[in-house]
Structure formats: structure tokens, C-alpha cells
Amino acid sequence: MEAYILDWLNLLGRWAHLVTGIAWIGASFYFIWLDNNLKPPKQTDDADKGVGGELWAVHGGGFYHSQKYKVAPPELPEKLHWFKWEAYTTFITGAFLLALIYWYQAEIYLIDPGVMDLSKPVAIAIGMFTIAGGWIIYDTLCKSRLGQNENTMTLILFVVLSFAAWALCNVFGGRGAYMHFGAMLGTIMVANVFFIIMPGQRDLVAAKEQGRAPDPSHGVKAKQRSVHNTYFTLPVLFVMISNHYSMTYGHEYNWLILIVMTLIGALIRVHFVKAHFGKPSPFPLIAAGLLLAALIAALAPAKVGSSAGIEIAETTVIPTLDEVHGIVQQRCASCHHEAPTHPGFATAPAGIQFNDAESVSAQARAIYQQSAVTRAMPIGNLTGMTDEERQLIANWFSAKSAENQ
């Protein structure tokens, strides 16, 4: 019953996180696009009233006229729309999922004794420290002299994030490391809204209500943080879906893959935002494409019969299907079965079941890829699959593939 309840909490949490995330990301990208496309006001009266830029658009069968003031309008309107709850609810649902999956079930999804043998409380504490520390370091950089130069800030931030990716992947299992990297970026994004953008906006409104001159620095700071948030968006989205692809988080160099995908996401963001503004330079998109092509080539599966640290010798004794089935039953079937015995699973993950020898034979490539190549399974090596057993699976699959050629 516990596993069934966890499944429902997981499903509802993911659904809510996805919906609110779409709303937040859509609003974020729209306003960055809007800022990049504002034109000087055509009407002299608008300029005299403090309008710094305007934009006309057509959507949904109607015309829209957007105007942005340099600081604030002469008088506040009766109804002023705020954009904040999209960010807050995305963070709340994301934190709920992180706690439910990666902390409550840390022994499954976060800790990998093959990487670092941690106790559950220590692993959770490291995760919390990483997320909070990421914001503190980032915020300190933004408020320092280094943060006043965007090129310098970008370079330093890339180095800091690269170190974080490397460190996390050398402490946690691949899934947990990736997810905490994404959680760190997501926390920075929502903290930008909560601690910088919203207080600045509230002060601007309060200044107009109190009849004092608004502080224009709030707009400068908010614009910087909003731009940074759009750069973080695509890497966070990659992390959200990465747990379905063990070729990334399960690779020996998973930290480097995470860094490269973060850079690719940032380059795509540059093109995506500027594509609606004149003729953007093609170089960011070309660079992203070249990096992605290089990554795909580097991650291409090794020749059948060899994998990371596994070589097939000519004199190797090839195990039978029954022997491999025995290994799978001992190491994998507690989760991947029509009736899982592991308390963390109500149903077999991804619907993959190893109920008999025939099902093992039918899933031969997946078993080989996950256990011998990426070594991502068993998850967190909960059942203690040995290197010798991974070797046997590789030998068996090699022989099976040779027979089918």
C-alpha cells in the first residue's frame, strides 16, 4: 500500500510541477522576448509620460499594444498584474518531488555505494547544503563587482556550475546527482524572483503610492536576474527528463555530459530569444549543434561484447540463459516483476518485467545496456550485483548477438 500511495503522490506532484513549470517558463521567455523587441514610442505624448518602449502584436484574433515605462507610470492603474505564483508553485511542487523521491527514498534514488557509501541523513544533508549553497554563491557573485560585468560573470558562473556538476556526480548516484544539480538551478531561479525581482517591484509600487521617486536600480537588477533565469531554464528541463536516459547519468563521465548539456542549453537559449529580434547570429546554434553531435558520437555504444571495463576473451565460458535468468531473478526481479517485492515499487518500473527466462531473453539488449554498459541498474546497486555478474551478462549477450548475425 505504501508503494501505491507513493506512486500517486509522484504522479500528482509531477503533473502539478509540469503545469506550473510551463506557465513560469512561458511567462519568463515571453517577457525577455518582449524586452528585446520594444521600439521607441511613436507618440510624443507617450514618451513624455515616461514610456521607454512599445510593441504591437497580433494573437488569437486580436491586436495587442504593450508599453514599458522607463521607471514607472505617472499614476498606478487600479489593477496591476503580478507574475510570481508560477515561480513559487513550480518550486513548491519541485521541492515536494525532490523530498518524496530523492530524500524519502534516498537509498534507492540518491545513494550509490559504488560512488560513495553515505548514510541516508548525510546524503540528504549534502543535498540540502548544495541547493542552499548554490544560491548563496550565485547571489554573492551577482552583488559583487564581478557581477557588474556580464561576460566575466558568465565565465565564473560556468566554472562554478561545472565544479558543482563534477562534485555531485562524485558523491551521489547519477540520477540523484543530476536531479540535485537541476534543483540547485531551479532554486536559484525562484530565489531570484522571491529575493530580488519581487521586492524591487514592490518598492517601485510603494514609491508611486507614497509620492517618492522610484529607484531605477531595481529594474536593472531584476532584468539581470530574469535574463539569468532564462539561461538556466533549458538545462533544468534537460535534468527533468534525464532520469529516463541512463546513457547520460549512468556514464562514467556523467558529470562532463551534464556540463556539456548545460552549455548546449544556454547556447540554444541565446538563439531562441534573439531569433525574434532582427537576424540573430547563427554561431550559437551552430556551436550547440556541433557540441551535441560530438556528444552523441562520444556516447555511441561500444562494440557488442565490450563495455566500460568489460572485455570478452576468446576462451571465455559463455553462460546459459538459465544462468543469466538466475542472476536477473536475484538482482533485478525484486523490482522488475509483475508483483515487485521491493517496498518502493507497486508496479515494475517502466513496465519492464522479468517473470521468466523468456522475458529475460526478450529484453537481452536492455539488460546488457543497463547492467554491463552504463551500470545504471540495479538502481543504486541495491541488490549488490557484482562485477563478475555484469561480466557474465556481457558474455552472454555477446554470444547471443553473434548467433543472430
PANU-766700 format. One line per field, with one value per residue (C-alpha): residue number from 1; z, x, y. Coordinates in nm, 2 decimals, always signed. Layout:
<nodes>
nr NUM  ...
Z Z  ...
X X  ...
Y Y  ...
</nodes>
This chain:
<nodes>
nr 1  2  3  4  5  6  7  8  9  10  11  12  13  14  15  16  17  18  19  20  21  22  23  24  25  26  27  28  29  30  31  32  33  34  35  36  37  38  39  40  41  42  43  44  45  46  47  48  49  50  51  52  53  54  55  56  57  58  59  60  61  62  63  64  65  66  67  68  69  70  71  72  73  74  75  76  77  78  79  80  81  82  83  84  85  86  87  88  89  90  91  92  93  94  95  96  97  98  99  100  101  102  103  104  105  106  107  108  109  110  111  112  113  114  115  116  117  118  119  120  121  122  123  124  125  126  127  128  129  130  131  132  133  134  135  136  137  138  139  140  141  142  143  144  145  146  147  148  149  150  151  152  153  154  155  156  157  158  159  160  161  162  163  164  165  166  167  168  169  170  171  172  173  174  175  176  177  178  179  180  181  182  183  184  185  186  187  188  189  190  191  192  193  194  195  196  197  198  199  200  201  202  203  204  205  206  207  208  209  210  211  212  213  214  215  216  217  218  219  220  221  222  223  224  225  226  227  228  229  230  231  232  233  234  235  236  237  238  239  240  241  242  243  244  245  246  247  248  249  250  251  252  253  254  255  256  257  258  259  260  261  262  263  264  265  266  267  268  269  270  271  272  273  274  275  276  277  278  279  280  281  282  283  284  285  286  287  288  289  290  291  292  293  294  295  296  297  298  299  300  301  302  303  304  305  306  307  308  309  310  311  312  313  314  315  316  317  318  319  320  321  322  323  324  325  326  327  328  329  330  331  332  333  334  335  336  337  338  339  340  341  342  343  344  345  346  347  348  349  350  351  352  353  354  355  356  357  358  359  360  361  362  363  364  365  366  367  368  369  370  371  372  373  374  375  376  377  378  379  380  381  382  383  384  385  386  387  388  389  390  391  392  393  394  395  396  397  398  399  400  401  402  403  404  405
Z +0.00  +0.08  -0.27  -0.43  -0.23  -0.33  -0.69  -0.67  -0.49  -0.75  -1.04  -0.90  -0.80  -1.14  -1.31  -1.09  -1.14  -1.52  -1.54  -1.32  -1.48  -1.83  -1.70  -1.54  -1.83  -2.09  -1.90  -1.85  -2.21  -2.32  -2.12  -2.23  -2.59  -2.52  -2.38  -2.68  -2.93  -2.78  -3.01  -2.91  -2.88  -3.19  -3.00  -2.84  -2.55  -2.46  -2.45  -2.23  -1.99  -1.95  -2.19  -2.29  -2.55  -2.71  -2.92  -3.13  -3.17  -3.31  -3.14  -3.11  -3.35  -3.17  -3.16  -2.85  -2.77  -2.50  -2.34  -2.10  -1.88  -1.82  -1.44  -1.36  -1.50  -1.37  -1.19  -1.10  -1.26  -1.05  -1.14  -1.16  -1.26  -1.09  -1.21  -0.92  -0.83  -1.14  -1.00  -0.64  -0.72  -0.95  -0.67  -0.41  -0.63  -0.73  -0.36  -0.29  -0.56  -0.45  -0.09  -0.19  -0.44  -0.37  +0.00  +0.14  -0.09  -0.08  -0.05  -0.40  -0.60  -0.43  -0.27  -0.47  -0.26  -0.57  -0.59  -0.22  +0.07  +0.26  +0.53  +0.44  +0.68  +0.55  +0.19  +0.25  +0.43  +0.15  -0.10  +0.11  +0.16  -0.22  -0.31  -0.05  -0.11  -0.48  -0.42  -0.17  -0.40  -0.71  -0.52  -0.38  -0.72  -0.87  -0.59  -0.62  -0.87  -1.08  -1.13  -1.29  -1.60  -1.76  -1.96  -1.65  -1.45  -1.72  -1.73  -1.35  -1.32  -1.58  -1.38  -1.06  -1.21  -1.38  -1.04  -0.89  -1.16  -1.10  -0.73  -0.72  -0.96  -0.74  -0.43  -0.54  -0.79  -1.14  -1.11  -0.77  -0.88  -1.19  -1.01  -0.73  -1.00  -1.16  -0.81  -0.74  -1.06  -1.01  -0.65  -0.79  -1.03  -0.78  -0.53  -0.79  -0.81  -0.43  -0.31  -0.59  -0.85  -0.63  -0.36  -0.63  -0.79  -0.45  -0.38  -0.72  -0.64  -0.29  -0.42  -0.65  -0.38  -0.13  -0.39  -0.38  -0.68  -0.77  -0.75  -1.11  -0.99  -0.91  -1.28  -1.36  -1.10  -1.20  -1.56  -1.49  -1.28  -1.53  -1.81  -1.60  -1.53  -1.90  -1.93  -1.66  -1.80  -2.07  -1.85  -1.58  -1.84  -1.95  -1.60  -1.56  -1.84  -1.80  -1.55  -1.84  -2.02  -1.84  -2.12  -1.97  -1.59  -1.59  -1.79  -1.64  -1.73  -1.64  -1.49  -1.82  -2.01  -1.77  -1.82  -2.20  -2.20  -1.98  -2.22  -2.52  -2.34  -2.28  -2.65  -2.77  -2.54  -2.70  -3.04  -2.92  -2.77  -3.04  -3.33  -3.30  -3.30  -3.64  -3.78  -3.50  -3.54  -3.64  -3.44  -3.10  -3.28  -3.48  -3.17  -2.99  -3.29  -3.31  -2.93  -2.95  -3.24  -3.07  -2.75  -2.95  -3.12  -2.79  -2.62  -2.91  -2.77  -2.77  -3.00  -2.87  -2.64  -2.47  -2.24  -1.97  -1.82  -1.97  -2.24  -2.39  -2.42  -2.68  -2.41  -2.20  -2.10  -2.22  -1.95  -2.04  -2.05  -1.73  -1.55  -1.67  -1.56  -1.22  -1.19  -1.31  -1.07  -0.78  -0.87  -1.08  -1.03  -0.69  -0.88  -1.24  -1.18  -1.22  -0.84  -0.72  -0.37  -0.31  -0.09  -0.30  -0.61  -0.66  -1.02  -1.23  -1.33  -1.70  -1.72  -1.77  -1.61  -1.58  -1.48  -1.66  -1.88  -2.20  -2.08  -1.99  -2.34  -2.50  -2.30  -2.36  -2.51  -2.24  -1.96  -2.12  -2.18  -1.83  -1.62  -1.82  -2.02  -1.82  -1.50  -1.40  -1.29  -1.04  -0.93  -0.67  -0.69  -0.42  -0.47  -0.49  -0.85  -0.87  -1.15  -1.22  -1.28  -1.51  -1.69  -1.74  -1.87  -2.12  -2.23  -2.27  -2.48  -2.69  -2.78  -2.83  -3.07  -3.26  -3.31  -3.45  -3.71
X +0.00  +0.29  +0.43  +0.09  +0.04  +0.39  +0.31  +0.00  +0.19  +0.46  +0.22  +0.02  +0.34  +0.49  +0.17  +0.15  +0.52  +0.49  +0.18  +0.32  +0.67  +0.52  +0.34  +0.66  +0.89  +0.64  +0.60  +0.98  +1.06  +0.78  +0.90  +1.26  +1.14  +0.92  +1.21  +1.43  +1.16  +1.05  +1.07  +1.08  +0.72  +0.57  +0.36  +0.53  +0.27  +0.38  +0.74  +0.65  +0.47  +0.79  +0.72  +1.06  +0.94  +0.64  +0.54  +0.24  +0.14  -0.14  -0.25  -0.57  -0.77  -0.68  -0.43  -0.22  -0.03  +0.24  +0.42  +0.71  +0.79  +1.15  +1.08  +0.70  +0.39  +0.27  -0.02  -0.07  -0.36  -0.64  -0.55  -0.18  -0.10  +0.19  +0.38  +0.51  +0.29  +0.40  +0.75  +0.65  +0.43  +0.69  +0.94  +0.69  +0.60  +0.96  +1.07  +0.79  +0.91  +1.27  +1.18  +0.94  +1.17  +1.53  +1.52  +1.25  +1.38  +1.74  +1.86  +1.71  +1.75  +2.02  +2.29  +2.51  +2.77  +2.98  +3.02  +3.03  +2.89  +2.67  +2.42  +2.07  +2.08  +2.43  +2.32  +2.01  +2.22  +2.47  +2.18  +2.02  +2.36  +2.43  +2.09  +2.12  +2.49  +2.44  +2.20  +2.44  +2.74  +2.54  +2.38  +2.71  +2.87  +2.58  +2.62  +3.00  +3.20  +3.23  +2.85  +2.87  +3.04  +2.82  +3.10  +3.31  +3.00  +2.91  +3.26  +3.28  +2.93  +3.01  +3.32  +3.12  +2.84  +3.10  +3.25  +2.91  +2.83  +3.16  +3.13  +2.77  +2.85  +3.13  +2.91  +2.57  +2.44  +2.40  +2.02  +2.05  +2.34  +2.17  +1.85  +2.02  +2.21  +1.87  +1.72  +2.01  +1.95  +1.57  +1.62  +1.84  +1.57  +1.29  +1.51  +1.58  +1.21  +1.15  +1.45  +1.54  +1.26  +0.95  +1.10  +1.21  +0.87  +0.70  +0.93  +0.85  +0.48  +0.53  +0.73  +0.44  +0.19  +0.40  +0.48  +0.86  +1.09  +1.12  +1.47  +1.56  +1.83  +1.55  +1.48  +1.84  +1.88  +1.55  +1.65  +1.98  +1.83  +1.54  +1.80  +2.00  +1.68  +1.62  +1.97  +1.91  +1.57  +1.68  +1.95  +1.68  +1.44  +1.72  +1.77  +1.40  +1.39  +1.74  +1.64  +1.48  +1.81  +2.08  +2.33  +2.37  +2.36  +2.49  +2.80  +3.15  +3.18  +2.83  +2.95  +3.11  +2.79  +2.59  +2.83  +2.81  +2.43  +2.41  +2.63  +2.42  +2.10  +2.25  +2.36  +2.01  +1.86  +2.07  +1.94  +1.58  +1.55  +1.73  +1.56  +1.26  +1.49  +1.63  +1.87  +2.05  +2.40  +2.40  +2.71  +2.54  +2.31  +2.59  +2.81  +2.52  +2.47  +2.84  +2.86  +2.55  +2.69  +3.02  +2.84  +2.62  +2.93  +3.11  +2.82  +2.77  +2.75  +3.07  +3.11  +2.89  +3.09  +3.28  +3.17  +3.32  +3.59  +3.44  +3.63  +3.53  +3.82  +3.81  +3.84  +3.55  +3.29  +2.95  +2.67  +2.34  +2.01  +1.91  +2.23  +2.16  +1.80  +1.92  +2.13  +1.84  +1.60  +1.84  +1.94  +1.66  +1.33  +1.26  +1.16  +1.11  +0.84  +0.46  +0.45  +0.75  +0.87  +1.07  +0.86  +0.95  +0.76  +0.40  +0.45  +0.75  +0.95  +0.87  +0.66  +0.96  +0.91  +1.14  +0.90  +1.07  +1.36  +1.17  +1.12  +1.49  +1.58  +1.34  +1.49  +1.85  +1.98  +1.82  +1.96  +2.31  +2.30  +2.17  +2.38  +2.70  +2.75  +2.60  +2.59  +2.28  +2.10  +2.02  +1.94  +2.18  +2.30  +2.05  +2.08  +2.46  +2.52  +2.89  +3.13  +3.16  +2.78  +2.79  +3.07  +2.86  +2.57  +2.81  +2.95  +2.60  +2.47  +2.79  +2.73  +2.36  +2.42  +2.68  +2.43  +2.17  +2.41
Y +0.00  +0.24  +0.20  +0.26  +0.58  +0.69  +0.63  +0.85  +1.13  +1.10  +1.12  +1.42  +1.60  +1.56  +1.67  +1.99  +2.06  +2.03  +2.25  +2.53  +2.50  +2.55  +2.86  +3.00  +2.93  +3.06  +3.39  +3.42  +3.37  +3.60  +3.89  +3.85  +3.84  +4.15  +4.35  +4.26  +4.37  +4.70  +5.00  +5.37  +5.51  +5.66  +5.91  +6.21  +6.20  +5.85  +5.95  +6.25  +6.02  +5.81  +5.53  +5.38  +5.13  +4.98  +4.68  +4.58  +4.22  +4.01  +3.68  +3.49  +3.71  +4.04  +4.31  +4.39  +4.71  +4.67  +4.96  +4.96  +5.26  +5.36  +5.35  +5.38  +5.54  +5.89  +5.71  +5.35  +5.16  +5.02  +4.67  +4.56  +4.21  +4.03  +3.73  +3.53  +3.24  +3.05  +3.05  +2.98  +2.68  +2.54  +2.55  +2.41  +2.11  +2.05  +2.05  +1.81  +1.57  +1.60  +1.52  +1.24  +1.06  +1.15  +1.21  +0.98  +0.71  +0.81  +0.46  +0.39  +0.71  +0.91  +0.69  +0.47  +0.28  +0.23  +0.61  +0.70  +0.50  +0.75  +0.72  +0.85  +1.15  +1.25  +1.22  +1.44  +1.70  +1.72  +1.76  +2.05  +2.22  +2.20  +2.36  +2.64  +2.69  +2.73  +3.02  +3.19  +3.17  +3.29  +3.58  +3.68  +3.68  +3.89  +4.15  +4.17  +4.38  +4.06  +4.06  +4.41  +4.26  +4.00  +3.84  +3.79  +3.68  +3.42  +3.27  +3.25  +3.11  +2.84  +2.74  +2.72  +2.51  +2.28  +2.22  +2.16  +1.90  +1.72  +1.72  +1.60  +1.31  +1.20  +1.20  +1.07  +0.82  +0.96  +1.02  +1.19  +1.40  +1.52  +1.60  +1.80  +2.00  +2.08  +2.16  +2.39  +2.58  +2.59  +2.72  +3.00  +3.09  +3.11  +3.28  +3.55  +3.60  +3.60  +3.79  +4.03  +4.07  +4.09  +4.31  +4.55  +4.56  +4.61  +4.91  +5.06  +5.03  +5.17  +5.46  +5.57  +5.53  +5.74  +6.00  +5.95  +5.89  +5.53  +5.37  +5.27  +5.03  +4.78  +4.75  +4.69  +4.42  +4.25  +4.25  +4.08  +3.81  +3.75  +3.70  +3.46  +3.26  +3.21  +3.07  +2.82  +2.71  +2.47  +2.29  +2.24  +2.09  +1.86  +1.74  +1.68  +1.43  +1.28  +1.02  +0.83  +0.80  +0.61  +0.67  +1.02  +0.99  +0.63  +0.71  +0.71  +1.07  +1.17  +1.50  +1.60  +1.51  +1.73  +2.02  +1.99  +1.96  +2.27  +2.46  +2.34  +2.46  +2.80  +2.83  +2.73  +2.99  +3.26  +3.17  +3.11  +3.46  +3.65  +3.47  +3.71  +4.01  +4.10  +3.85  +3.66  +3.53  +3.16  +3.08  +3.00  +2.75  +2.61  +2.57  +2.39  +2.16  +2.07  +2.01  +1.79  +1.59  +1.54  +1.42  +1.18  +1.03  +1.00  +0.82  +0.58  +0.22  +0.02  -0.28  -0.56  -0.78  -0.49  -0.22  +0.01  -0.22  -0.54  -0.73  -1.06  -1.31  -1.59  -1.86  -1.71  -1.97  -1.84  -1.87  -2.02  -1.84  -2.02  -1.89  -1.53  -1.57  -1.67  -1.35  -1.14  -1.30  -1.24  -0.88  -0.74  -0.91  -0.76  -0.45  -0.57  -0.83  -0.85  -0.85  -0.65  -0.74  -0.42  -0.19  +0.11  -0.02  -0.10  -0.19  -0.27  +0.04  +0.14  -0.17  -0.40  -0.74  -1.04  -1.31  -1.60  -1.69  -1.60  -1.24  -1.22  -1.33  -1.08  -0.80  -0.91  -0.58  -0.37  -0.59  -0.57  -0.20  -0.11  -0.36  -0.40  -0.08  +0.21  +0.00  +0.21  -0.10  -0.22  +0.13  +0.24  -0.12  -0.20  -0.57  -0.58  -0.70  -0.79  -0.71  -1.08  -1.10  -0.80  -0.97  -1.29  -1.08  -0.91  -1.25  -1.39  -1.10  -1.11  -1.47  -1.42  -1.13  -1.34  -1.62  -1.38  -1.23
</nodes>
